[in-house]
């Protein structure tokens, strides 16, 4: 989320600064990556119910995806909103 906000990625607002309190950093993972990331935690799952765009089976909050070497090449989709 921080990298997307710093890079000006449209659709990623991160209004809560990564505190898992707003769902404005909603992304969907590429299907190939969904299993590697694992499922969202309970609180993230609840927050995903409040996303502005359509929630998908691979929806995640980007603030909950921590950058690490094994995620090199990760594909994320910013859903259309509105």
C-alpha positions as CSV (number, residue, x, y, z in Angstrom):
1,X,0.0,0.0,0.0
2,X,2.7,2.4,0.9
3,X,4.6,1.8,-2.3
4,X,1.4,2.3,-4.4
5,X,0.6,5.5,-2.5
6,X,4.1,6.8,-2.9
7,X,4.1,6.0,-6.6
8,X,0.7,7.7,-7.2
9,X,-1.1,4.5,-8.3
10,X,-4.6,5.7,-9.1
11,X,-7.3,4.0,-7.0
12,X,-5.0,3.2,-4.0
13,X,-5.7,5.9,-1.4
14,X,-4.6,4.2,1.8
15,X,-6.5,6.8,3.9
16,X,-5.9,5.1,7.2
17,X,-2.1,4.8,6.5
18,X,-2.1,1.0,6.7
19,X,-4.0,0.7,10.0
20,X,-6.6,-1.7,8.5
21,X,-9.4,0.8,9.1
22,X,-10.7,2.0,5.8
23,X,-10.4,-0.5,2.8
24,X,-9.3,2.3,0.5
25,X,-6.3,0.2,-0.6
26,X,-8.4,-2.6,-2.1
27,X,-6.7,-4.7,-4.8
28,X,-7.3,-8.1,-6.3
29,X,-4.4,-10.5,-6.7
30,X,-3.7,-12.3,-9.9
31,X,-5.2,-15.8,-9.6
32,X,-1.7,-17.3,-9.8
33,X,-0.6,-15.3,-6.7
34,X,-3.7,-15.8,-4.5
35,X,-2.6,-19.1,-3.0
36,X,1.0,-17.8,-2.4
37,X,-0.4,-14.9,-0.4
38,X,-2.8,-17.0,1.6
39,X,-6.3,-15.8,2.7
40,X,-7.0,-12.5,4.4
41,X,-7.1,-12.5,8.2
42,X,-10.4,-12.1,10.0
43,X,-10.2,-8.3,10.4
44,X,-9.1,-7.8,6.8
45,X,-11.9,-10.1,5.6
46,X,-14.4,-7.9,7.5
47,X,-12.9,-4.7,6.0
48,X,-13.1,-6.2,2.5
49,X,-16.9,-6.3,2.9
50,X,-16.8,-2.5,2.8
51,X,-14.7,-2.0,-0.4
52,X,-16.1,0.5,-2.9
53,X,-15.5,-1.7,-6.0
54,X,-16.6,-5.3,-6.4
55,X,-15.1,-7.7,-4.0
56,X,-13.6,-10.7,-5.7
57,X,-12.4,-14.1,-4.4
58,X,-8.9,-12.8,-4.6
59,X,-9.6,-9.3,-3.1
60,X,-7.0,-8.1,-0.5
61,X,-6.2,-4.9,1.2
62,X,-2.8,-3.9,-0.1
63,X,-1.7,-2.6,3.3
64,X,-1.8,-6.2,4.6
65,X,0.5,-7.5,1.9
66,X,4.0,-7.1,3.2
67,X,6.7,-6.8,0.6
68,X,9.2,-9.6,0.8
69,X,11.6,-11.3,-1.6
70,X,9.3,-14.2,-2.4
71,X,6.7,-11.8,-3.7
72,X,9.0,-10.5,-6.5
73,X,6.8,-10.2,-9.6
74,X,3.5,-10.1,-7.7
75,X,0.6,-9.0,-9.9
76,X,-2.1,-6.8,-8.4
77,X,-5.2,-5.4,-10.0
78,X,-6.8,-2.2,-8.8
79,X,-10.6,-2.7,-9.3
80,X,-12.7,-0.1,-11.0
81,X,-14.8,1.9,-8.5
82,X,-17.9,4.0,-9.0
